Amino acid sequence: MDSALTEIGLPIALAIIMFGLGLDLTLADFRRVGQQPKAVAVALACQLLLLPAVCFGLVVLFDLPPFLGIGMLLLAASPGGTTANLFSHLFRGDVALNISLTAINSVVAIATLPLITNLAIDYFDKSESVSMPLDEVVKVFVLILVPTGLGMLVRARKASFATAMDKPVRVASAIILGVLVLGILLGEKERVGDYLADVGLVAALFCGISLVVGYVVPRALGVVEGQAIASSFEIGVHNGTLAIFVAENILEVNEIAVPAAVYSLLMFFMAGAWGVVISRRVGQRAPSSVAS
């Protein structure tokens, strides 16, 4: 990827996206976790424990090359993004739960993202060529938490402005992610066909499994429909921009960013299709429940 886009564009992109997330957040969203402990605990267990294990299984099963394997696990360790809230809203999920989960995940990821990524680096025996130093990890999460905090401050002081900016920031976030994905793929254009062949199926399977697990496991454990839908999109729609930023600016290996770029392309279509499936399922169940 072009160095200007990597060194300047990526941090700005991530800051804009996290500021937009902050515009949706209040301190009440963090307090709400205590009011919905079951839904939050189930969703976090799926996202922090189950899905990284599933991702690792896919990496091993498909025998991915080391850097693509590291990239997949970096993606699995990345928290949900603002797009998850949008999908949840479109398909009748509990958006308040999405916002709470995103907030908690963004904080928890300070520990879990470098831990999972470093485990992947060690597994592939790439610690001599790739590293994730603590000071760089701190910089990443300052870049995440400061814009988010500023967004929350703006919402607290100017709620009407935060509401008015919600849609433009979401649109800008989608455009920014699209540009980043295009930049990654163009930067690797000589091998993009090989990368898609190597990681395309794995990324699609991981996205599909994440969406389904995020819905089925909460429902099986008694979480209500709207919260299960929110969990599904929170778990299935990862913050691809964050994964790309870490791959490009911290690990400094373009190939590690490829899985996040490929996943981000597939995610919009797969999450939309899954939302339609859920909507039909809920719609079919509603009349029968009324009739009974």
NORNORTA-V952258 format. One record per run of one state. SS is the DSSP state (a for helix, b for strand, c for the rest). FROM is the first residue (numbers start at 1). TO is the last residue. If there is no record, write none. Layout:
# NORNORTA-V952258
ss=SS from=FROM to=TO
ss=SS from=FROM to=TO
This chain:
# NORNORTA-V952258
ss=c from=1 to=2
ss=a from=3 to=23
ss=c from=24 to=26
ss=a from=27 to=35
ss=c from=36 to=36
ss=a from=37 to=61
ss=c from=62 to=65
ss=a from=66 to=77
ss=c from=78 to=79
ss=b from=80 to=80
ss=c from=81 to=81
ss=a from=82 to=90
ss=c from=91 to=94
ss=a from=95 to=123
ss=c from=124 to=133
ss=a from=134 to=157
ss=c from=158 to=158
ss=a from=159 to=187
ss=c from=188 to=191
ss=a from=192 to=220
ss=c from=221 to=224
ss=a from=225 to=236
ss=c from=237 to=237
ss=b from=238 to=238
ss=c from=239 to=239
ss=a from=240 to=250
ss=c from=251 to=253
ss=a from=254 to=291
ss=c from=292 to=292
